[in-house]
């Protein structure tokens, strides 16, 4: 049975310096589950509300977990350790968010809400933390047809078309 996601008032969390921690099963995060080979496992998270050095409401979000991805080179399972900590500044609305300078890569800004869904927030950040192309370190592509030199030679993608049309690959055309 799914555990309901806690919600937080992001501005109240920041103002009081409250801390919240928990765990959510990957299977309960449907968008993240689309990126993994197996929805087994869970993400642990900790959120610490604060007022940053510039006086803005903010929070530190830390989450970690072990995910099963698929290596895009060899198509076999890949254990991926997800471990991220980020600071978020809460802003009042989309206009304020759009007015924020993009230069500050250390602090991300999001629209604060009186009922921010914690699991959705963790899921969004987990998806953004996944590698674009998951692969084992040092993984070689699968072996294909080899030439005499031992290097992999990609098959001609048009060879099958030539066979279907009964051509021998020459330049002869039929009118």
C-alpha positions, 0 to 999 in steps of 0.5 A: 500500500503506497505511503502518502506523500508529506506536504510542507509549507515551504515558507514556514519550513524555511522560517522555522528551520524545521527538518524533515526526513523520510523514505519513498519507494521507487515504485511510488515514483511513477515518472522515475520508474520509467527511467529505471530497469527495476522499481525496487529500492527506495530513496531516502531524503532529508530536507532542512529549512533555513534562511540563506545568507541573503535573507531568502527562504530556502532549504537544503534537500539531500537524497540518496538511493541505489537505482537499477539502470540499463547500460546503454552500451551493453544493455545489461543492468547497471547499479547507479548510486544516486547521492545529491545535495542541493540548496533551493531558494523559495520564491513567491511566484513564477514572475519572481522565478523568471526574474532571478538571474541564471548565473547562480548555479549553486542555488536553485530557485523554485516557487514555494507553496503552502502545500509542497508535495515532498515526494514529487519534489524528490522525484523531480530532482532524482530524474534530473540527477540521472545520467543522460547516457547510463553506462558502466565505467570502461564498458565496450560496445557489444561486438559486431561483425569484425574485419581482419584487423579486429576492429568492429565494422558496422554493417551497411544499412542499405545492404538489406534493401539491395538484397530485397530488390535483387541487386548485387550492389552495382550501379546498374539502374532499371528504367 
